[in-house]
Amino acid sequence: MSQFDPESLLPLPTAVFHILVALADRDRHGYTIMQDVSVRTGGRVRLSAGTLYSSIRRMLEQGLVEELRESPDADSQDERRRYYRLTQFGREVALAEARRLNEMLSSARATGLIPKKL
């Protein structure tokens, strides 16, 4: 259990939520995080290198992600690449944000603002 309340960081900046989602299923380096976010959003969200690395720097300080000492990909030994992994606290924060967003969407559906099914 984390020493901090995951909800204390909500709402998350959009870039931070997308980075957490990109790291949810595997460890990645910066470029593959940017690619994953673009693919998952159909190209609607494209992280710049500046946004990605400033977000990751804050996320490292907050304990949401950790930097790996070694490449998880045996085929890639490029020493310039830095790989990142979602921490347990990062996973808890991502889940809390997903619940918050789902509640907002449910509220909008309940008022008829958006159709019950898109």
N, CA, C and O atoms as a GROMACS GRO file, in nm:
protein
  472
    1MET      N    1   0.083  -0.118   0.000
    1MET     CA    2   0.000   0.000   0.000
    1MET      C    3   0.088   0.125   0.000
    1MET      O    4   0.188   0.132   0.071
    2SER      N    5   0.049   0.222  -0.080
    2SER     CA    6   0.126   0.344  -0.093
    2SER      C    7   0.108   0.433   0.029
    2SER      O    8   0.006   0.427   0.097
    3GLN      N    9   0.208   0.514   0.056
    3GLN     CA   10   0.197   0.604   0.169
    3GLN      C   11   0.115   0.728   0.135
    3GLN      O   12   0.074   0.802   0.225
    4PHE      N   13   0.091   0.750   0.005
    4PHE     CA   14   0.013   0.866  -0.038
    4PHE      C   15  -0.121   0.821  -0.094
    4PHE      O   16  -0.135   0.709  -0.142
    5ASP      N   17  -0.217   0.911  -0.085
    5ASP     CA   18  -0.349   0.885  -0.139
    5ASP      C   19  -0.344   0.910  -0.290
    5ASP      O   20  -0.312   1.021  -0.332
    6PRO      N   21  -0.375   0.809  -0.374
    6PRO     CA   22  -0.370   0.828  -0.519
    6PRO      C   23  -0.458   0.944  -0.566
    6PRO      O   24  -0.425   1.012  -0.662
    7GLU      N   25  -0.569   0.966  -0.498
    7GLU     CA   26  -0.660   1.072  -0.540
    7GLU      C   27  -0.607   1.212  -0.510
    7GLU      O   28  -0.661   1.311  -0.559
    8SER      N   29  -0.500   1.220  -0.430
    8SER     CA   30  -0.442   1.352  -0.402
    8SER      C   31  -0.379   1.414  -0.527
    8SER      O   32  -0.356   1.535  -0.530
    9LEU      N   33  -0.350   1.334  -0.629
    9LEU     CA   34  -0.288   1.386  -0.752
    9LEU      C   35  -0.390   1.416  -0.861
    9LEU      O   36  -0.353   1.461  -0.970
   10LEU      N   37  -0.518   1.392  -0.834
   10LEU     CA   38  -0.621   1.411  -0.937
   10LEU      C   39  -0.673   1.553  -0.937
   10LEU      O   40  -0.672   1.619  -0.833
   11PRO      N   41  -0.718   1.602  -1.050
   11PRO     CA   42  -0.715   1.538  -1.181
   11PRO      C   43  -0.574   1.543  -1.241
   11PRO      O   44  -0.498   1.636  -1.218
   12LEU      N   45  -0.542   1.441  -1.316
   12LEU     CA   46  -0.410   1.434  -1.380
   12LEU      C   47  -0.408   1.519  -1.507
   12LEU      O   48  -0.509   1.530  -1.576
   13PRO      N   49  -0.293   1.577  -1.537
   13PRO     CA   50  -0.278   1.638  -1.669
   13PRO      C   51  -0.296   1.530  -1.776
   13PRO      O   52  -0.259   1.414  -1.755
   14THR      N   53  -0.353   1.566  -1.889
   14THR     CA   54  -0.382   1.471  -1.996
   14THR      C   55  -0.257   1.391  -2.035
   14THR      O   56  -0.264   1.270  -2.052
   15ALA      N   57  -0.146   1.459  -2.050
   15ALA     CA   58  -0.023   1.389  -2.092
   15ALA      C   59   0.017   1.284  -1.990
   15ALA      O   60   0.060   1.174  -2.028
   16VAL      N   61   0.004   1.315  -1.863
   16VAL     CA   62   0.044   1.220  -1.758
   16VAL      C   63  -0.045   1.095  -1.763
   16VAL      O   64   0.005   0.983  -1.752
   17PHE      N   65  -0.176   1.115  -1.780
   17PHE     CA   66  -0.264   0.998  -1.787
   17PHE      C   67  -0.228   0.911  -1.907
   17PHE      O   68  -0.223   0.788  -1.895
   18HIS      N   69  -0.203   0.971  -2.021
   18HIS     CA   70  -0.168   0.892  -2.139
   18HIS      C   71  -0.034   0.818  -2.120
   18HIS      O   72  -0.020   0.704  -2.165
   19ILE      N   73   0.060   0.878  -2.055
   19ILE     CA   74   0.188   0.811  -2.029
   19ILE      C   75   0.168   0.692  -1.935
   19ILE      O   76   0.225   0.586  -1.956
   20LEU      N   77   0.086   0.711  -1.832
   20LEU     CA   78   0.058   0.599  -1.740
   20LEU      C   79  -0.010   0.484  -1.814
   20LEU      O   80   0.023   0.368  -1.792
   21VAL      N   81  -0.104   0.516  -1.902
   21VAL     CA   82  -0.172   0.412  -1.980
   21VAL      C   83  -0.071   0.340  -2.071
   21VAL      O   84  -0.076   0.218  -2.084
   22ALA      N   85   0.019   0.416  -2.132
   22ALA     CA   86   0.118   0.356  -2.222
   22ALA      C   87   0.210   0.259  -2.148
   22ALA      O   88   0.259   0.162  -2.205
   23LEU      N   89   0.234   0.287  -2.020
   23LEU     CA   90   0.324   0.201  -1.941
   23LEU      C   91   0.249   0.091  -1.866
   23LEU      O   92   0.312   0.010  -1.798
   24ALA      N   93   0.119   0.085  -1.878
   24ALA     CA   94   0.040  -0.012  -1.802
   24ALA      C   95   0.065  -0.156  -1.845
   24ALA      O   96   0.060  -0.247  -1.763
   25ASP      N   97   0.093  -0.177  -1.973
   25ASP     CA   98   0.109  -0.315  -2.018
   25ASP      C   99   0.253  -0.359  -2.041
   25ASP      O  100   0.280  -0.478  -2.056
   26ARG      N  101   0.347  -0.263  -2.043
   26ARG     CA  102   0.488  -0.301  -2.055
   26ARG      C  103   0.580  -0.181  -2.033
   26ARG      O  104   0.537  -0.066  -2.041
   27ASP      N  105   0.705  -0.211  -2.005
   27ASP     CA  106   0.806  -0.107  -1.989
   27ASP      C  107   0.838  -0.051  -2.128
   27ASP      O  108   0.841  -0.125  -2.226
   28ARG      N  109   0.861   0.079  -2.135
   28ARG     CA  110   0.888   0.142  -2.265
   28ARG      C  111   0.992   0.252  -2.250
   28ARG      O  112   1.015   0.304  -2.140
   29HIS      N  113   1.056   0.287  -2.363
   29HIS     CA  114   1.141   0.405  -2.364
   29HIS      C  115   1.060   0.520  -2.422
   29HIS      O  116   0.951   0.499  -2.474
   30GLY      N  117   1.114   0.640  -2.415
   30GLY     CA  118   1.039   0.760  -2.450
   30GLY      C  119   0.974   0.757  -2.586
   30GLY      O  120   0.856   0.789  -2.599
   31TYR      N  121   1.049   0.719  -2.688
   31TYR     CA  122   0.993   0.722  -2.823
   31TYR      C  123   0.875   0.625  -2.837
   31TYR      O  124   0.775   0.659  -2.901
   32THR      N  125   0.885   0.507  -2.777
   32THR     CA  126   0.773   0.412  -2.788
   32THR      C  127   0.652   0.459  -2.705
   32THR      O  128   0.539   0.423  -2.737
   33ILE      N  129   0.676   0.537  -2.600
   33ILE     CA  130   0.563   0.596  -2.526
   33ILE      C  131   0.489   0.693  -2.619
   33ILE      O  132   0.367   0.689  -2.628
   34MET      N  133   0.564   0.779  -2.688
   34MET     CA  134   0.501   0.875  -2.780
   34MET      C  135   0.425   0.802  -2.891
   34MET      O  136   0.314   0.842  -2.926
   35GLN      N  137   0.483   0.696  -2.945
   35GLN     CA  138   0.416   0.619  -3.050
   35GLN      C  139   0.288   0.554  -2.998
   35GLN      O  140   0.185   0.559  -3.064
   36ASP      N  141   0.295   0.493  -2.880
   36ASP     CA  142   0.180   0.425  -2.822
   36ASP      C  143   0.065   0.522  -2.799
   36ASP      O  144  -0.050   0.491  -2.830
   37VAL      N  145   0.095   0.640  -2.745
   37VAL     CA  146  -0.010   0.739  -2.719
   37VAL      C  147  -0.075   0.780  -2.851
   37VAL      O  148  -0.197   0.791  -2.858
   38SER      N  149   0.004   0.804  -2.952
   38SER     CA  150  -0.050   0.843  -3.082
   38SER      C  151  -0.140   0.733  -3.140
   38SER      O  152  -0.249   0.762  -3.190
   39VAL      N  153  -0.096   0.608  -3.134
   39VAL     CA  154  -0.175   0.496  -3.187
   39VAL      C  155  -0.304   0.478  -3.108
   39VAL      O  156  -0.412   0.465  -3.166
   40ARG      N  157  -0.293   0.477  -2.974
   40ARG     CA  158  -0.413   0.456  -2.890
   40ARG      C  159  -0.518   0.565  -2.907
   40ARG      O  160  -0.637   0.540  -2.889
   41THR      N  161  -0.476   0.686  -2.943
   41THR     CA  162  -0.570   0.796  -2.957
   41THR      C  163  -0.604   0.825  -3.102
   41THR      O  164  -0.666   0.927  -3.133
   42GLY      N  165  -0.565   0.738  -3.191
   42GLY     CA  166  -0.593   0.759  -3.333
   42GLY      C  167  -0.527   0.885  -3.386
   42GLY      O  168  -0.577   0.947  -3.480
   43GLY      N  169  -0.414   0.923  -3.327
   43GLY     CA  170  -0.340   1.040  -3.372
   43GLY      C  171  -0.392   1.172  -3.315
   43GLY      O  172  -0.338   1.278  -3.347
   44ARG      N  173  -0.496   1.167  -3.231
   44ARG     CA  174  -0.550   1.291  -3.175
   44ARG      C  175  -0.458   1.350  -3.068
   44ARG      O  176  -0.457   1.472  -3.048
   45VAL      N  177  -0.381   1.267  -3.002
   45VAL     CA  178  -0.286   1.316  -2.902
   45VAL      C  179  -0.147   1.278  -2.948
   45VAL      O  180  -0.115   1.161  -2.966
   46ARG      N  181  -0.065   1.378  -2.967
   46ARG     CA  182   0.075   1.357  -3.005
   46ARG      C  183   0.161   1.433  -2.904
   46ARG      O  184   0.160   1.556  -2.898
   47LEU      N  185   0.234   1.356  -2.824
   47LEU     CA  186   0.320   1.417  -2.723
   47LEU      C  187   0.448   1.466  -2.788
   47LEU      O  188   0.513   1.393  -2.863
   48SER      N  189   0.485   1.590  -2.759
   48SER     CA  190   0.617   1.638  -2.803
   48SER      C  191   0.721   1.583  -2.706
   48SER      O  192   0.688   1.541  -2.595
   49ALA      N  193   0.846   1.584  -2.749
   49ALA     CA  194   0.954   1.537  -2.661
   49ALA      C  195   0.960   1.623  -2.535
   49ALA      O  196   0.984   1.571  -2.426
   50GLY      N  197   0.939   1.753  -2.549
   50GLY     CA  198   0.942   1.842  -2.433
   50GLY      C  199   0.834   1.808  -2.332
   50GLY      O  200   0.860   1.803  -2.212
   51THR      N  201   0.713   1.785  -2.380
   51THR     CA  202   0.602   1.748  -2.290
   51THR      C  203   0.628   1.613  -2.226
   51THR      O  204   0.608   1.595  -2.106
   52LEU      N  205   0.673   1.516  -2.307
   52LEU     CA  206   0.698   1.382  -2.254
   52LEU      C  207   0.802   1.386  -2.142
   52LEU      O  208   0.777   1.334  -2.033
   53TYR      N  209   0.917   1.445  -2.168
   53TYR     CA  210   1.025   1.436  -2.069
   53TYR      C  211   1.003   1.526  -1.948
   53TYR      O  212   1.048   1.494  -1.838
   54SER      N  213   0.934   1.640  -1.966
   54SER     CA  214   0.903   1.720  -1.846
   54SER      C  215   0.799   1.648  -1.761
   54SER      O  216   0.804   1.653  -1.638
   55SER      N  217   0.704   1.579  -1.826
   55SER     CA  218   0.605   1.500  -1.751
   55SER      C  219   0.673   1.384  -1.679
   55SER      O  220   0.646   1.360  -1.562
   56ILE      N  221   0.760   1.314  -1.748
   56ILE     CA  222   0.828   1.200  -1.686
   56ILE      C  223   0.914   1.245  -1.569
   56ILE      O  224   0.920   1.176  -1.467
   57ARG      N  225   0.979   1.360  -1.581
   57ARG     CA  226   1.061   1.410  -1.469
   57ARG      C  227   0.973   1.430  -1.345
   57ARG      O  228   1.011   1.391  -1.234
   58ARG      N  229   0.855   1.491  -1.362
   58ARG     CA  230   0.764   1.510  -1.248
   58ARG      C  231   0.712   1.376  -1.197
   58ARG      O  232   0.699   1.355  -1.076
   59MET      N  233   0.683   1.284  -1.290
   59MET     CA  234   0.630   1.154  -1.252
   59MET      C  235   0.733   1.072  -1.173
   59MET      O  236   0.698   0.997  -1.082
   60LEU      N  237   0.861   1.088  -1.207
   60LEU     CA  238   0.967   1.022  -1.130
   60LEU      C  239   0.971   1.078  -0.988
   60LEU      O  240   0.985   1.002  -0.891
   61GLU      N  241   0.959   1.210  -0.976
   61GLU     CA  242   0.961   1.274  -0.844
   61GLU      C  243   0.841   1.232  -0.758
   61GLU      O  244   0.852   1.220  -0.636
   62GLN      N  245   0.727   1.211  -0.823
   62GLN     CA  246   0.604   1.174  -0.752
   62GLN      C  247   0.593   1.024  -0.725
   62GLN      O  248   0.503   0.979  -0.655
   63GLY      N  249   0.687   0.947  -0.781
   63GLY     CA  250   0.685   0.802  -0.761
   63GLY      C  251   0.585   0.728  -0.848
   63GLY      O  252   0.547   0.616  -0.817
   64LEU      N  253   0.542   0.790  -0.957
   64LEU     CA  254   0.447   0.725  -1.047
   64LEU      C  255   0.515   0.628  -1.142
   64LEU      O  256   0.457   0.527  -1.180
   65VAL      N  257   0.638   0.658  -1.180
   65VAL     CA  258   0.717   0.572  -1.268
   65VAL      C  259   0.858   0.562  -1.212
   65VAL      O  260   0.900   0.642  -1.128
   66GLU      N  261   0.929   0.461  -1.259
   66GLU     CA  262   1.070   0.447  -1.222
   66GLU      C  263   1.150   0.423  -1.349
   66GLU      O  264   1.100   0.366  -1.446
   67GLU      N  265   1.276   0.468  -1.346
   67GLU     CA  266   1.364   0.447  -1.460
   67GLU      C  267   1.438   0.316  -1.439
   67GLU      O  268   1.490   0.290  -1.330
   68LEU      N  269   1.444   0.235  -1.544
   68LEU     CA  270   1.512   0.106  -1.534
   68LEU      C  271   1.661   0.123  -1.561
   68LEU      O  272   1.702   0.208  -1.641
   69ARG      N  273   1.740   0.044  -1.495
   69ARG     CA  274   1.886   0.050  -1.514
   69ARG      C  275   1.928  -0.023  -1.641
   69ARG      O  276   2.030   0.010  -1.700
   70GLU      N  277   1.849  -0.121  -1.682
   70GLU     CA  278   1.884  -0.200  -1.800
   70GLU      C  279   1.765  -0.205  -1.895
   70GLU      O  280   1.650  -0.188  -1.855
   71SER      N  281   1.795  -0.228  -2.021
   71SER     CA  282   1.691  -0.240  -2.121
   71SER      C  283   1.613  -0.371  -2.101
   71SER      O  284   1.673  -0.477  -2.085
   72PRO      N  285   1.480  -0.364  -2.100
   72PRO     CA  286   1.401  -0.487  -2.091
   72PRO      C  287   1.396  -0.561  -2.224
   72PRO      O  288   1.351  -0.676  -2.230
   73ASP      N  289   1.443  -0.496  -2.329
   73ASP     CA  290   1.441  -0.553  -2.463
   73ASP      C  291   1.581  -0.604  -2.497
   73ASP      O  292   1.672  -0.525  -2.520
   74ALA      N  293   1.597  -0.735  -2.500
   74ALA     CA  294   1.729  -0.795  -2.525
   74ALA      C  295   1.783  -0.761  -2.663
   74ALA      O  296   1.904  -0.763  -2.685
   75ASP      N  297   1.694  -0.728  -2.757
   75ASP     CA  298   1.739  -0.695  -2.893
   75ASP      C  299   1.787  -0.551  -2.906
   75ASP      O  300   1.854  -0.517  -3.004
   76SER      N  301   1.756  -0.469  -2.810
   76SER     CA  302   1.795  -0.328  -2.817
   76SER      C  303   1.893  -0.296  -2.706
   76SER      O  304   1.857  -0.301  -2.588
   77GLN      N  305   2.013  -0.266  -2.742
   77GLN     CA  306   2.116  -0.230  -2.643
   77GLN      C  307   2.162  -0.087  -2.662
   77GLN      O  308   2.275  -0.053  -2.628
   78ASP      N  309   2.075  -0.003  -2.717
   78ASP     CA  310   2.107   0.138  -2.736
   78ASP      C  311   2.117   0.205  -2.599
   78ASP      O  312   2.015   0.223  -2.532
   79GLU      N  313   2.236   0.241  -2.558
   79GLU     CA  314   2.257   0.298  -2.425
   79GLU      C  315   2.197   0.436  -2.408
   79GLU      O  316   2.183   0.484  -2.295
   80ARG      N  317   2.160   0.502  -2.518
   80ARG     CA  318   2.099   0.635  -2.509
   80ARG      C  319   1.955   0.627  -2.462
   80ARG      O  320   1.902   0.724  -2.408
   81ARG      N  321   1.891   0.514  -2.482
   81ARG     CA  322   1.750   0.500  -2.446
   81ARG      C  323   1.735   0.480  -2.296
   81ARG      O  324   1.809   0.406  -2.232
   82ARG      N  325   1.636   0.549  -2.243
   82ARG     CA  326   1.601   0.532  -2.102
   82ARG      C  327   1.463   0.466  -2.097
   82ARG      O  328   1.368   0.513  -2.160
   83TYR      N  329   1.455   0.359  -2.022
   83TYR     CA  330   1.329   0.284  -2.012
   83TYR      C  331   1.260   0.317  -1.881
   83TYR      O  332   1.324   0.341  -1.778
   84TYR      N  333   1.126   0.317  -1.887
   84TYR     CA  334   1.046   0.353  -1.771
   84TYR      C  335   0.946   0.243  -1.741
   84TYR      O  336   0.899   0.172  -1.830
   85ARG      N  337   0.914   0.232  -1.612
   85ARG     CA  338   0.819   0.130  -1.565
   85ARG      C  339   0.718   0.198  -1.472
   85ARG      O  340   0.753   0.286  -1.394
   86LEU      N  341   0.594   0.156  -1.484
   86LEU     CA  342   0.488   0.203  -1.396
   86LEU      C  343   0.510   0.144  -1.256
   86LEU      O  344   0.533   0.024  -1.244
   87THR      N  345   0.503   0.225  -1.153
   87THR     CA  346   0.513   0.175  -1.016
   87THR      C  347   0.374   0.133  -0.968
   87THR      O  348   0.274   0.163  -1.033
   88GLN      N  349   0.368   0.065  -0.856
   88GLN     CA  350   0.238   0.029  -0.799
   88GLN      C  351   0.157   0.154  -0.768
   88GLN      O  352   0.036   0.157  -0.791
   89PHE      N  353   0.224   0.258  -0.716
   89PHE     CA  354   0.153   0.383  -0.687
   89PHE      C  355   0.104   0.447  -0.818
   89PHE      O  356  -0.007   0.500  -0.822
   90GLY      N  357   0.185   0.442  -0.923
   90GLY     CA  358   0.142   0.494  -1.052
   90GLY      C  359   0.021   0.422  -1.105
   90GLY      O  360  -0.069   0.483  -1.162
   91ARG      N  361   0.018   0.291  -1.086
   91ARG     CA  362  -0.098   0.211  -1.130
   91ARG      C  363  -0.223   0.252  -1.049
   91ARG      O  364  -0.332   0.264  -1.105
   92GLU      N  365  -0.207   0.273  -0.919
   92GLU     CA  366  -0.321   0.315  -0.835
   92GLU      C  367  -0.372   0.452  -0.876
   92GLU      O  368  -0.493   0.475  -0.878
   93VAL      N  369  -0.281   0.543  -0.910
   93VAL     CA  370  -0.322   0.678  -0.953
   93VAL      C  371  -0.393   0.670  -1.088
   93VAL      O  372  -0.494   0.738  -1.108
   94ALA      N  373  -0.343   0.588  -1.181
   94ALA     CA  374  -0.408   0.572  -1.312
   94ALA      C  375  -0.549   0.515  -1.295
   94ALA      O  376  -0.642   0.560  -1.361
   95LEU      N  377  -0.565   0.417  -1.207
   95LEU     CA  378  -0.698   0.360  -1.182
   95LEU      C  379  -0.792   0.462  -1.121
   95LEU      O  380  -0.909   0.469  -1.158
   96ALA      N  381  -0.742   0.542  -1.027
   96ALA     CA  382  -0.825   0.646  -0.965
   96ALA      C  383  -0.868   0.749  -1.070
   96ALA      O  384  -0.983   0.793  -1.069
   97GLU      N  385  -0.778   0.786  -1.160
   97GLU     CA  386  -0.814   0.882  -1.265
   97GLU      C  387  -0.915   0.821  -1.362
   97GLU      O  388  -1.009   0.889  -1.404
   98ALA      N  389  -0.898   0.694  -1.398
   98ALA     CA  390  -0.993   0.628  -1.487
   98ALA      C  391  -1.132   0.623  -1.423
   98ALA      O  392  -1.233   0.645  -1.490
   99ARG      N  393  -1.138   0.595  -1.294
   99ARG     CA  394  -1.268   0.595  -1.223
   99ARG      C  395  -1.330   0.734  -1.224
   99ARG      O  396  -1.450   0.749  -1.246
  100ARG      N  397  -1.248   0.836  -1.200
  100ARG     CA  398  -1.298   0.974  -1.200
  100ARG      C  399  -1.355   1.010  -1.337
  100ARG      O  400  -1.464   1.067  -1.346
  101LEU      N  401  -1.283   0.977  -1.444
  101LEU     CA  402  -1.329   1.008  -1.579
  101LEU      C  403  -1.457   0.930  -1.612
  101LEU      O  404  -1.548   0.984  -1.675
  102ASN      N  405  -1.464   0.805  -1.568
  102ASN     CA  406  -1.583   0.723  -1.592
  102ASN      C  407  -1.705   0.782  -1.521
  102ASN      O  408  -1.815   0.784  -1.576
  103GLU      N  409  -1.685   0.831  -1.399
  103GLU     CA  410  -1.795   0.894  -1.325
  103GLU      C  411  -1.843   1.020  -1.396
  103GLU      O  412  -1.964   1.046  -1.400
  104MET      N  413  -1.753   1.099  -1.450
  104MET     CA  414  -1.791   1.220  -1.524
  104MET      C  415  -1.870   1.183  -1.648
  104MET      O  416  -1.970   1.248  -1.680
  105LEU      N  417  -1.827   1.079  -1.720
  105LEU     CA  418  -1.896   1.034  -1.840
  105LEU      C  419  -2.035   0.982  -1.804
  105LEU      O  420  -2.132   1.011  -1.875
  106SER      N  421  -2.045   0.906  -1.697
  106SER     CA  422  -2.176   0.855  -1.652
  106SER      C  423  -2.270   0.969  -1.618
  106SER      O  424  -2.389   0.963  -1.649
  107SER      N  425  -2.219   1.072  -1.555
  107SER     CA  426  -2.299   1.188  -1.520
  107SER      C  427  -2.351   1.258  -1.645
  107SER      O  428  -2.467   1.298  -1.651
  108ALA      N  429  -2.266   1.273  -1.744
  108ALA     CA  430  -2.306   1.337  -1.870
  108ALA      C  431  -2.411   1.253  -1.942
  108ALA      O  432  -2.505   1.306  -2.001
  109ARG      N  433  -2.396   1.121  -1.936
  109ARG     CA  434  -2.495   1.033  -1.999
  109ARG      C  435  -2.629   1.041  -1.926
  109ARG      O  436  -2.734   1.042  -1.989
  110ALA      N  437  -2.625   1.048  -1.794
  110ALA     CA  438  -2.747   1.052  -1.715
  110ALA      C  439  -2.830   1.176  -1.745
  110ALA      O  440  -2.953   1.172  -1.734
  111THR      N  441  -2.767   1.284  -1.783
  111THR     CA  442  -2.841   1.406  -1.814
  111THR      C  443  -2.887   1.412  -1.959
  111THR      O  444  -2.960   1.503  -1.997
  112GLY      N  445  -2.845   1.315  -2.040
  112GLY     CA  446  -2.880   1.315  -2.180
  112GLY      C  447  -2.790   1.402  -2.265
  112GLY      O  448  -2.813   1.419  -2.385
  113LEU      N  449  -2.686   1.459  -2.203
  113LEU     CA  450  -2.593   1.543  -2.278
  113LEU      C  451  -2.528   1.465  -2.392
  113LEU      O  452  -2.509   1.516  -2.502
  114ILE      N  453  -2.494   1.341  -2.363
  114ILE     CA  454  -2.439   1.253  -2.466
  114ILE      C  455  -2.524   1.126  -2.468
  114ILE      O  456  -2.582   1.090  -2.366
  115PRO      N  457  -2.532   1.058  -2.583
  115PRO     CA  458  -2.612   0.936  -2.589
  115PRO      C  459  -2.556   0.828  -2.496
  115PRO      O  460  -2.438   0.827  -2.463
  116LYS      N  461  -2.643   0.738  -2.453
  116LYS     CA  462  -2.600   0.629  -2.364
  116LYS      C  463  -2.499   0.539  -2.433
  116LYS      O  464  -2.412   0.480  -2.368
  117LYS      N  465  -2.510   0.527  -2.566
  117LYS     CA  466  -2.412   0.451  -2.643
  117LYS      C  467  -2.364   0.539  -2.757
  117LYS      O  468  -2.444   0.600  -2.827
  118LEU      N  469  -2.235   0.544  -2.774
  118LEU     CA  470  -2.179   0.623  -2.885
  118LEU      C  471  -2.166   0.539  -3.009
  118LEU      O  472  -2.120   0.589  -3.112
   0.00000   0.00000   0.00000
